[in-house]
Amino acid sequence: MKKTVSKYYIVALIVIAISGNLQAQKYTLTYTSQDDTLDPSIQKGIEKIFKKVYPKLVKDFNKNSQKHVTIKIDTAYDGVAYAHQGAITISSAWLHKKPEDLDLVTHELMHLVQSYPGGAGPGWLTEGIADYVRYKYALDNDGAGWSLTPFSPNQNYENSYRITARFLLWITQNYDKNLVEKLDYDLRTKKYTAQTWKDYTGKTVDELWQEYASKPSVNS
């Protein structure tokens, strides 16, 4: 029998003030949940991530990011989480299964910061950047049992998510420490092309992957 949810439980509204050079900027979070059986620590953990991580992402990647974010816990959604139209939706079932995996919010917050226009670039790179950001900015990946996927010969840079993220990490450690910030900007401004990799590293993405595959170690 399908369960019907008749209302949302509006459980939190927090305001975070970040001091700028000229004036204070305020980032606000509205947290809503359809599931009042979740442990209260989940809400507190998500609020903490927003408070500590989101201002850093805005500062480092896109100062024009939205000031207000909505996070909804959805009992009907059967995936994990997604960002769409300025809001993040998280599966209630996933949080029951993996309550320690709260830094999935870091990944989704990065999607809001990315705000790439249609046709900006390949999806594998968008998701790879978001997982690279989770690796760099998350508060507790270890607690979630989350890490970048170790290299194996059957991988490709287009595999996306953690596989692409590890490749990006390797490039930042071997060629350009600011590569991800540059790629992010180029995607958002629709300047990204296949030539972009060569412009920043002197090599094509395929050449970079071949080198990565031959010596894939990274500094953690």
LUMVEX-522867 format. One record per residue: residue number from 1; residue in three letters; chain; x, y, z of N, C-alpha, C in turn. Coordinates in nm, 3 decimals. Layout:
! residues N
REC  resi  resn  chain      npx      npy      npz     capx     capy     capz      cpx      cpy      cpz
REC   NUM   ALA      A        X        Y        Z        X        Y        Z        X        Y        Z
...
//
This chain:
! residues 220
REC  resi  resn  chain      npx      npy      npz     capx     capy     capz      cpx      cpy      cpz
REC     1   MET      A    0.084   -0.119    0.000    0.000    0.000    0.000    0.088    0.124    0.000
REC     2   LYS      A    0.062    0.215   -0.088    0.142    0.335   -0.101    0.111    0.432    0.011
REC     3   LYS      A    0.215    0.480    0.076    0.197    0.575    0.185    0.180    0.715    0.129
REC     4   THR      A    0.083    0.788    0.176    0.059    0.924    0.131    0.106    1.022    0.237
REC     5   VAL      A    0.186    1.117    0.195    0.235    1.219    0.287    0.151    1.343    0.267
REC     6   SER      A    0.084    1.387    0.371   -0.013    1.494    0.357    0.045    1.631    0.385
REC     7   LYS      A    0.164    1.638    0.445    0.218    1.769    0.476    0.370    1.762    0.489
REC     8   TYR      A    0.432    1.879    0.483    0.574    1.892    0.506    0.597    1.935    0.651
REC     9   TYR      A    0.703    1.889    0.708    0.742    1.934    0.841    0.851    2.040    0.822
REC    10   ILE      A    0.817    2.164    0.846    0.913    2.272    0.831    0.991    2.279    0.961
REC    11   VAL      A    1.117    2.239    0.956    1.187    2.220    1.081    1.300    2.319    1.108
REC    12   ALA      A    1.340    2.396    1.009    1.451    2.486    1.040    1.465    2.597    0.938
REC    13   LEU      A    1.506    2.711    0.985    1.549    2.821    0.899    1.667    2.885    0.968
REC    14   ILE      A    1.783    2.879    0.904    1.901    2.937    0.966    1.958    3.044    0.875
REC    15   VAL      A    2.020    3.143    0.934    2.080    3.253    0.861    2.227    3.260    0.897
REC    16   ILE      A    2.309    3.268    0.795    2.453    3.272    0.815    2.506    3.401    0.755
REC    17   ALA      A    2.575    3.481    0.833    2.630    3.606    0.784    2.779    3.589    0.758
REC    18   ILE      A    2.823    3.628    0.640    2.963    3.620    0.602    3.012    3.762    0.577
REC    19   SER      A    3.117    3.803    0.645    3.167    3.939    0.628    3.246    3.951    0.498
REC    20   GLY      A    3.214    4.053    0.420    3.286    4.081    0.298    3.366    4.209    0.315
REC    21   ASN      A    3.432    4.252    0.209    3.513    4.373    0.218    3.427    4.497    0.235
REC    22   LEU      A    3.312    4.499    0.169    3.228    4.618    0.170    3.103    4.602    0.253
REC    23   GLN      A    3.047    4.486    0.253    2.925    4.466    0.327    2.907    4.318    0.361
REC    24   ALA      A    2.822    4.293    0.458    2.798    4.154    0.497    2.709    4.086    0.395
REC    25   GLN      A    2.743    3.963    0.361    2.660    3.881    0.275    2.593    3.777    0.361
REC    26   LYS      A    2.468    3.748    0.332    2.395    3.651    0.412    2.352    3.534    0.326
REC    27   TYR      A    2.380    3.415    0.375    2.337    3.293    0.310    2.236    3.225    0.401
REC    28   THR      A    2.124    3.189    0.345    2.019    3.129    0.427    1.983    2.990    0.377
REC    29   LEU      A    1.944    2.907    0.470    1.904    2.771    0.440    1.764    2.746    0.494
REC    30   THR      A    1.676    2.697    0.408    1.548    2.645    0.453    1.552    2.494    0.442
REC    31   TYR      A    1.533    2.428    0.554    1.536    2.282    0.560    1.394    2.231    0.582
REC    32   THR      A    1.346    2.148    0.492    1.212    2.091    0.508    1.221    1.939    0.500
REC    33   SER      A    1.132    1.872    0.573    1.135    1.727    0.573    0.995    1.669    0.573
REC    34   GLN      A    0.979    1.562    0.497    0.855    1.486    0.497    0.862    1.367    0.594
REC    35   ASP      A    0.975    1.354    0.661    0.998    1.236    0.745    1.037    1.279    0.886
REC    36   ASP      A    0.944    1.273    0.978    0.974    1.313    1.115    1.032    1.199    1.198
REC    37   THR      A    1.064    1.086    1.133    1.125    0.974    1.205    1.277    0.975    1.195
REC    38   LEU      A    1.332    1.065    1.115    1.477    1.072    1.103    1.537    1.123    1.234
REC    39   ASP      A    1.657    1.076    1.264    1.727    1.122    1.383    1.752    1.273    1.373
REC    40   PRO      A    1.725    1.349    1.477    1.747    1.494    1.474    1.890    1.535    1.442
REC    41   SER      A    1.985    1.445    1.465    2.124    1.477    1.436    2.147    1.496    1.287
REC    42   ILE      A    2.062    1.438    1.204    2.076    1.453    1.059    2.052    1.597    1.019
REC    43   GLN      A    1.946    1.656    1.069    1.921    1.797    1.040    2.037    1.884    1.087
REC    44   LYS      A    2.083    1.859    1.209    2.192    1.940    1.263    2.319    1.924    1.179
REC    45   GLY      A    2.344    1.802    1.133    2.462    1.778    1.050    2.455    1.849    0.917
REC    46   ILE      A    2.336    1.848    0.856    2.319    1.916    0.728    2.334    2.066    0.745
REC    47   GLU      A    2.278    2.120    0.851    2.292    2.263    0.877    2.439    2.301    0.898
REC    48   LYS      A    2.512    2.215    0.968    2.654    2.241    0.991    2.732    2.244    0.861
REC    49   ILE      A    2.703    2.148    0.772    2.771    2.145    0.643    2.741    2.270    0.564
REC    50   PHE      A    2.615    2.308    0.560    2.579    2.432    0.488    2.654    2.551    0.545
REC    51   LYS      A    2.655    2.562    0.673    2.717    2.676    0.740    2.867    2.684    0.713
REC    52   LYS      A    2.935    2.570    0.718    3.080    2.569    0.706    3.130    2.558    0.562
REC    53   VAL      A    3.055    2.487    0.479    3.105    2.456    0.345    3.055    2.553    0.239
REC    54   TYR      A    2.926    2.585    0.241    2.870    2.664    0.131    2.941    2.799    0.112
REC    55   PRO      A    2.966    2.875    0.218    3.037    3.002    0.197    3.175    2.984    0.135
REC    56   LYS      A    3.244    2.875    0.168    3.375    2.850    0.108    3.363    2.821   -0.042
REC    57   LEU      A    3.262    2.743   -0.080    3.242    2.713   -0.222    3.210    2.839   -0.300
REC    58   VAL      A    3.125    2.923   -0.243    3.091    3.049   -0.310    3.216    3.134   -0.328
REC    59   LYS      A    3.295    3.145   -0.224    3.416    3.226   -0.228    3.517    3.174   -0.329
REC    60   ASP      A    3.535    3.043   -0.332    3.640    2.985   -0.415    3.600    2.963   -0.561
REC    61   PHE      A    3.469    2.950   -0.587    3.427    2.913   -0.723    3.334    3.014   -0.790
REC    62   ASN      A    3.238    3.067   -0.719    3.137    3.150   -0.788    3.074    3.247   -0.689
REC    63   LYS      A    3.127    3.368   -0.684    3.078    3.468   -0.588    2.937    3.515   -0.620
REC    64   ASN      A    2.886    3.480   -0.736    2.749    3.517   -0.773    2.648    3.405   -0.745
REC    65   SER      A    2.691    3.308   -0.667    2.599    3.198   -0.633    2.479    3.251   -0.555
REC    66   GLN      A    2.372    3.175   -0.559    2.249    3.215   -0.491    2.272    3.230   -0.342
REC    67   LYS      A    2.199    3.323   -0.282    2.212    3.349   -0.139    2.126    3.256   -0.055
REC    68   HIS      A    2.018    3.206   -0.113    1.926    3.121   -0.036    1.921    2.982   -0.097
REC    69   VAL      A    1.926    2.881   -0.010    1.923    2.741   -0.052    1.811    2.669    0.023
REC    70   THR      A    1.739    2.585   -0.047    1.638    2.499    0.014    1.683    2.354    0.005
REC    71   ILE      A    1.678    2.284    0.116    1.706    2.141    0.119    1.582    2.068    0.168
REC    72   LYS      A    1.535    1.973    0.087    1.413    1.900    0.118    1.443    1.751    0.135
REC    73   ILE      A    1.395    1.693    0.242    1.402    1.550    0.263    1.272    1.490    0.210
REC    74   ASP      A    1.284    1.404    0.109    1.169    1.356    0.034    1.148    1.205    0.058
REC    75   THR      A    1.030    1.167    0.101    1.001    1.026    0.125    0.967    0.950   -0.003
REC    76   ALA      A    0.934    1.021   -0.109    0.894    0.956   -0.233    1.011    0.933   -0.329
REC    77   TYR      A    1.115    1.015   -0.318    1.228    1.006   -0.409    1.309    0.880   -0.379
REC    78   ASP      A    1.335    0.799   -0.482    1.402    0.671   -0.461    1.548    0.670   -0.506
REC    79   GLY      A    1.602    0.788   -0.534    1.745    0.796   -0.564    1.823    0.827   -0.438
REC    80   VAL      A    1.930    0.905   -0.452    2.009    0.948   -0.337    1.986    1.096   -0.311
REC    81   ALA      A    2.024    1.180   -0.406    2.005    1.325   -0.392    2.024    1.390   -0.528
REC    82   TYR      A    1.964    1.508   -0.545    1.987    1.585   -0.668    1.964    1.732   -0.640
REC    83   ALA      A    2.024    1.815   -0.723    2.007    1.960   -0.715    1.933    2.006   -0.840
REC    84   HIS      A    1.834    2.094   -0.821    1.755    2.141   -0.935    1.687    2.272   -0.898
REC    85   GLN      A    1.702    2.372   -0.985    1.636    2.501   -0.969    1.658    2.561   -0.831
REC    86   GLY      A    1.781    2.559   -0.788    1.817    2.625   -0.663    1.787    2.548   -0.538
REC    87   ALA      A    1.742    2.425   -0.550    1.706    2.344   -0.434    1.772    2.208   -0.440
REC    88   ILE      A    1.790    2.147   -0.324    1.847    2.013   -0.313    1.741    1.920   -0.254
REC    89   THR      A    1.723    1.806   -0.318    1.632    1.703   -0.268    1.714    1.582   -0.227
REC    90   ILE      A    1.687    1.529   -0.107    1.758    1.413   -0.056    1.658    1.305   -0.021
REC    91   SER      A    1.690    1.183   -0.057    1.603    1.070   -0.028    1.600    1.040    0.121
REC    92   SER      A    1.481    1.036    0.177    1.464    0.996    0.316    1.513    0.853    0.337
REC    93   ALA      A    1.483    0.766    0.244    1.524    0.626    0.256    1.677    0.614    0.261
REC    94   TRP      A    1.747    0.696    0.181    1.892    0.691    0.182    1.948    0.734    0.318
REC    95   LEU      A    1.888    0.837    0.377    1.936    0.885    0.506    1.910    0.783    0.617
REC    96   HIS      A    1.803    0.706    0.604    1.781    0.597    0.699    1.887    0.488    0.681
REC    97   LYS      A    1.923    0.463    0.555    2.020    0.359    0.524    2.162    0.403    0.556
REC    98   LYS      A    2.195    0.529    0.522    2.331    0.580    0.539    2.327    0.716    0.610
REC    99   PRO      A    2.287    0.719    0.736    2.274    0.847    0.807    2.405    0.921    0.823
REC   100   GLU      A    2.516    0.851    0.807    2.646    0.916    0.821    2.691    0.984    0.690
REC   101   ASP      A    2.618    0.963    0.582    2.660    1.014    0.451    2.606    1.155    0.427
REC   102   LEU      A    2.626    1.244    0.521    2.568    1.377    0.508    2.646    1.466    0.412
REC   103   ASP      A    2.772    1.432    0.386    2.848    1.516    0.294    2.808    1.498    0.149
REC   104   LEU      A    2.709    1.415    0.123    2.648    1.420   -0.010    2.595    1.561   -0.035
REC   105   VAL      A    2.564    1.632    0.073    2.518    1.770    0.062    2.628    1.859    0.002
REC   106   THR      A    2.754    1.832    0.036    2.864    1.909   -0.021    2.866    1.897   -0.173
REC   107   HIS      A    2.849    1.775   -0.222    2.842    1.751   -0.367    2.727    1.830   -0.429
REC   108   GLU      A    2.609    1.823   -0.368    2.493    1.891   -0.425    2.503    2.043   -0.413
REC   109   LEU      A    2.561    2.093   -0.306    2.583    2.237   -0.294    2.674    2.286   -0.406
REC   110   MET      A    2.773    2.204   -0.442    2.860    2.244   -0.553    2.783    2.254   -0.683
REC   111   HIS      A    2.684    2.168   -0.703    2.604    2.180   -0.824    2.531    2.315   -0.828
REC   112   LEU      A    2.484    2.363   -0.713    2.420    2.495   -0.710    2.520    2.604   -0.743
REC   113   VAL      A    2.640    2.589   -0.692    2.746    2.686   -0.720    2.787    2.681   -0.867
REC   114   GLN      A    2.792    2.561   -0.923    2.831    2.547   -1.064    2.736    2.625   -1.155
REC   115   SER      A    2.609    2.599   -1.145    2.508    2.671   -1.223    2.547    2.683   -1.370
REC   116   TYR      A    2.591    2.572   -1.430    2.635    2.577   -1.568    2.516    2.593   -1.662
REC   117   PRO      A    2.529    2.674   -1.765    2.421    2.686   -1.863    2.415    2.562   -1.951
REC   118   GLY      A    2.305    2.543   -2.021    2.291    2.430   -2.111    2.399    2.429   -2.216
REC   119   GLY      A    2.453    2.312   -2.244    2.557    2.300   -2.345    2.693    2.349   -2.302
REC   120   ALA      A    2.712    2.367   -2.171    2.839    2.422   -2.123    2.955    2.324   -2.139
REC   121   GLY      A    2.925    2.195   -2.126    3.032    2.096   -2.134    2.979    1.958   -2.100
REC   122   PRO      A    3.068    1.859   -2.094    3.024    1.721   -2.072    2.978    1.696   -1.929
REC   123   GLY      A    2.877    1.611   -1.915    2.824    1.577   -1.784    2.925    1.509   -1.695
REC   124   TRP      A    3.014    1.427   -1.756    3.113    1.356   -1.675    3.205    1.454   -1.602
REC   125   LEU      A    3.233    1.568   -1.665    3.320    1.667   -1.602    3.245    1.742   -1.492
REC   126   THR      A    3.120    1.773   -1.517    3.038    1.839   -1.414    3.034    1.756   -1.287
REC   127   GLU      A    3.007    1.626   -1.301    2.999    1.539   -1.184    3.136    1.512   -1.124
REC   128   GLY      A    3.237    1.505   -1.208    3.373    1.486   -1.157    3.418    1.603   -1.072
REC   129   ILE      A    3.386    1.724   -1.116    3.421    1.843   -1.036    3.347    1.841   -0.903
REC   130   ALA      A    3.218    1.805   -0.905    3.140    1.803   -0.781    3.196    1.701   -0.681
REC   131   ASP      A    3.242    1.586   -0.729    3.301    1.488   -0.638    3.442    1.528   -0.595
REC   132   TYR      A    3.516    1.597   -0.682    3.645    1.652   -0.641    3.624    1.751   -0.527
REC   133   VAL      A    3.520    1.832   -0.539    3.489    1.929   -0.434    3.450    1.859   -0.305
REC   134   ARG      A    3.372    1.751   -0.316    3.340    1.676   -0.195    3.468    1.624   -0.130
REC   135   TYR      A    3.559    1.572   -0.209    3.685    1.522   -0.156    3.761    1.631   -0.082
REC   136   LYS      A    3.763    1.754   -0.137    3.844    1.862   -0.082    3.776    1.936    0.033
REC   137   TYR      A    3.643    1.949    0.029    3.574    2.039    0.121    3.486    1.968    0.225
REC   138   ALA      A    3.456    1.842    0.206    3.363    1.773    0.296    3.415    1.771    0.439
REC   139   LEU      A    3.323    1.765    0.534    3.359    1.766    0.675    3.394    1.628    0.728
REC   140   ASP      A    3.333    1.521    0.674    3.358    1.389    0.731    3.338    1.278    0.628
REC   141   ASN      A    3.420    1.277    0.526    3.415    1.167    0.429    3.453    1.035    0.494
REC   142   ASP      A    3.548    1.039    0.585    3.591    0.915    0.650    3.476    0.851    0.726
REC   143   GLY      A    3.400    0.933    0.799    3.287    0.881    0.875    3.181    0.819    0.788
REC   144   ALA      A    3.172    0.869    0.664    3.074    0.816    0.569    3.127    0.696    0.492
REC   145   GLY      A    3.255    0.665    0.511    3.315    0.558    0.433    3.328    0.594    0.286
REC   146   TRP      A    3.347    0.722    0.259    3.351    0.774    0.121    3.494    0.811    0.086
REC   147   SER      A    3.538    0.769   -0.032    3.672    0.805   -0.079    3.674    0.802   -0.231
REC   148   LEU      A    3.777    0.859   -0.288    3.792    0.854   -0.433    3.820    0.711   -0.477
REC   149   THR      A    3.767    0.674   -0.593    3.781    0.538   -0.643    3.925    0.511   -0.687
REC   150   PRO      A    3.989    0.409   -0.632    4.126    0.376   -0.675    4.131    0.350   -0.826
REC   151   PHE      A    4.245    0.381   -0.885    4.260    0.361   -1.029    4.262    0.213   -1.064
REC   152   SER      A    4.201    0.180   -1.177    4.214    0.048   -1.235    4.219    0.063   -1.387
REC   153   PRO      A    4.283   -0.029   -1.457    4.306   -0.014   -1.601    4.179   -0.007   -1.685
REC   154   ASN      A    4.067   -0.056   -1.634    3.945   -0.055   -1.714    3.867    0.075   -1.703
REC   155   GLN      A    3.923    0.172   -1.633    3.854    0.301   -1.617    3.881    0.394   -1.735
REC   156   ASN      A    3.801    0.501   -1.739    3.818    0.608   -1.837    3.778    0.738   -1.771
REC   157   TYR      A    3.837    0.848   -1.814    3.804    0.976   -1.750    3.657    1.013   -1.765
REC   158   GLU      A    3.589    0.954   -1.862    3.447    0.982   -1.881    3.357    0.900   -1.789
REC   159   ASN      A    3.417    0.819   -1.701    3.336    0.741   -1.607    3.265    0.829   -1.504
REC   160   SER      A    3.313    0.952   -1.488    3.244    1.052   -1.406    3.264    1.030   -1.256
REC   161   TYR      A    3.200    1.113   -1.177    3.199    1.106   -1.031    3.339    1.084   -0.973
REC   162   ARG      A    3.355    0.984   -0.886    3.479    0.970   -0.811    3.598    0.930   -0.898
REC   163   ILE      A    3.572    0.861   -1.009    3.681    0.824   -1.099    3.738    0.948   -1.167
REC   164   THR      A    3.651    1.031   -1.219    3.695    1.157   -1.280    3.756    1.249   -1.175
REC   165   ALA      A    3.698    1.251   -1.056    3.749    1.338   -0.949    3.893    1.304   -0.914
REC   166   ARG      A    3.925    1.175   -0.909    4.063    1.136   -0.876    4.159    1.178   -0.988
REC   167   PHE      A    4.113    1.166   -1.111    4.192    1.212   -1.226    4.219    1.361   -1.215
REC   168   LEU      A    4.116    1.438   -1.179    4.134    1.582   -1.162    4.233    1.612   -1.050
REC   169   LEU      A    4.223    1.537   -0.942    4.318    1.556   -0.832    4.461    1.531   -0.879
REC   170   TRP      A    4.479    1.425   -0.956    4.613    1.394   -1.008    4.666    1.509   -1.094
REC   171   ILE      A    4.581    1.566   -1.179    4.625    1.677   -1.264    4.663    1.797   -1.180
REC   172   THR      A    4.583    1.827   -1.076    4.616    1.942   -0.991    4.749    1.922   -0.920
REC   173   GLN      A    4.785    1.799   -0.892    4.910    1.771   -0.822    5.030    1.763   -0.916
REC   174   ASN      A    5.004    1.746   -1.044    5.114    1.728   -1.139    5.128    1.840   -1.242
REC   175   TYR      A    5.022    1.918   -1.263    5.027    2.020   -1.367    4.982    2.159   -1.321
REC   176   ASP      A    4.864    2.170   -1.268    4.809    2.302   -1.236    4.720    2.290   -1.113
REC   177   LYS      A    4.764    2.344   -1.001    4.689    2.329   -0.877    4.552    2.399   -0.882
REC   178   ASN      A    4.537    2.492   -0.975    4.411    2.566   -0.987    4.325    2.518   -1.104
REC   179   LEU      A    4.357    2.401   -1.156    4.287    2.354   -1.276    4.136    2.345   -1.256
REC   180   VAL      A    4.091    2.290   -1.144    3.947    2.269   -1.125    3.873    2.403   -1.120
REC   181   GLU      A    3.931    2.501   -1.052    3.869    2.633   -1.049    3.860    2.692   -1.190
REC   182   LYS      A    3.963    2.670   -1.271    3.963    2.722   -1.408    3.860    2.650   -1.495
REC   183   LEU      A    3.853    2.518   -1.481    3.754    2.442   -1.558    3.612    2.483   -1.519
REC   184   ASP      A    3.591    2.500   -1.389    3.459    2.541   -1.341    3.418    2.675   -1.401
REC   185   TYR      A    3.509    2.770   -1.402    3.479    2.903   -1.459    3.451    2.893   -1.608
REC   186   ASP      A    3.532    2.816   -1.678    3.514    2.804   -1.823    3.381    2.737   -1.857
REC   187   LEU      A    3.341    2.639   -1.779    3.212    2.574   -1.803    3.097    2.671   -1.778
REC   188   ARG      A    3.106    2.747   -1.671    2.996    2.839   -1.638    2.985    2.952   -1.740
REC   189   THR      A    3.096    2.991   -1.799    3.095    3.100   -1.898    3.093    3.049   -2.042
REC   190   LYS      A    3.076    2.917   -2.056    3.067    2.852   -2.188    3.192    2.876   -2.272
REC   191   LYS      A    3.307    2.876   -2.207    3.435    2.889   -2.276    3.508    2.756   -2.288
REC   192   TYR      A    3.451    2.653   -2.226    3.517    2.523   -2.227    3.511    2.459   -2.365
REC   193   THR      A    3.625    2.406   -2.410    3.634    2.327   -2.532    3.735    2.214   -2.507
REC   194   ALA      A    3.749    2.126   -2.603    3.849    2.020   -2.590    3.990    2.079   -2.580
REC   195   GLN      A    4.009    2.197   -2.637    4.140    2.264   -2.633    4.176    2.314   -2.493
REC   196   THR      A    4.076    2.328   -2.407    4.097    2.383   -2.273    4.204    2.307   -2.197
REC   197   TRP      A    4.202    2.173   -2.206    4.300    2.093   -2.134    4.443    2.124   -2.179
REC   198   LYS      A    4.460    2.139   -2.309    4.594    2.169   -2.361    4.638    2.310   -2.325
REC   199   ASP      A    4.543    2.402   -2.322    4.576    2.540   -2.285    4.632    2.547   -2.143
REC   200   TYR      A    4.578    2.466   -2.053    4.619    2.473   -1.912    4.732    2.378   -1.875
REC   201   THR      A    4.747    2.270   -1.950    4.847    2.169   -1.912    4.950    2.140   -2.020
REC   202   GLY      A    4.922    2.183   -2.144    5.011    2.151   -2.255    4.981    2.016   -2.318
REC   203   LYS      A    4.878    1.945   -2.265    4.844    1.814   -2.317    4.693    1.801   -2.333
REC   204   THR      A    4.651    1.716   -2.425    4.509    1.688   -2.441    4.461    1.603   -2.323
REC   205   VAL      A    4.329    1.596   -2.307    4.276    1.515   -2.197    4.312    1.367   -2.216
REC   206   ASP      A    4.316    1.321   -2.340    4.355    1.182   -2.364    4.501    1.157   -2.329
REC   207   GLU      A    4.588    1.253   -2.362    4.729    1.240   -2.326    4.748    1.242   -2.175
REC   208   LEU      A    4.672    1.328   -2.108    4.678    1.333   -1.962    4.634    1.202   -1.900
REC   209   TRP      A    4.527    1.145   -1.955    4.478    1.018   -1.900    4.580    0.906   -1.921
REC   210   GLN      A    4.644    0.902   -2.036    4.746    0.800   -2.062    4.859    0.811   -1.960
REC   211   GLU      A    4.900    0.933   -1.931    5.007    0.952   -1.833    4.959    0.913   -1.693
REC   212   TYR      A    4.837    0.954   -1.661    4.778    0.918   -1.532    4.771    0.766   -1.516
REC   213   ALA      A    4.730    0.697   -1.621    4.718    0.552   -1.615    4.852    0.484   -1.594
REC   214   SER      A    4.959    0.548   -1.638    5.092    0.487   -1.625    5.152    0.512   -1.487
REC   215   LYS      A    5.107    0.617   -1.419    5.157    0.647   -1.283    5.046    0.719   -1.205
REC   216   PRO      A    4.946    0.645   -1.160    4.824    0.705   -1.105    4.827    0.743   -0.957
REC   217   SER      A    4.942    0.736   -0.894    4.946    0.767   -0.751    4.914    0.915   -0.727
REC   218   VAL      A    4.845    0.942   -0.616    4.815    1.078   -0.576    4.849    1.095   -0.428
REC   219   ASN      A    4.876    1.217   -0.389    4.897    1.249   -0.249    4.762    1.276   -0.184
REC   220   SER      A    4.730    1.203   -0.080    4.600    1.220   -0.016    4.602    1.336    0.083
//
